[in-house]
Amino acid sequence: MFKRIREDIRTVFDKDPAARNTLEVLLCYPGLHAVWFYRLAHFLY
C-alpha cells in the first residue's frame, strides 16, 4: 500500500514541473486525492 502511494507521488513529480515538495503534493493535488479515494472505495466495495 505505501509502495503504491510513493509511486503515485513520484509520478506527480515526474509529470508536473511545478511540484516542489512532497508535502505540497500530499495536500494540494485533488487529482491524486481522487485516485486514492477511488482505490479505497474499490477496495471497500
Secondary structure, DSSP 8 states (H G I E B T S, - for coil): -HHHHHHHHHHHHHH-TT---HHHHHHH-HHHHHHHHHHHHHHH-
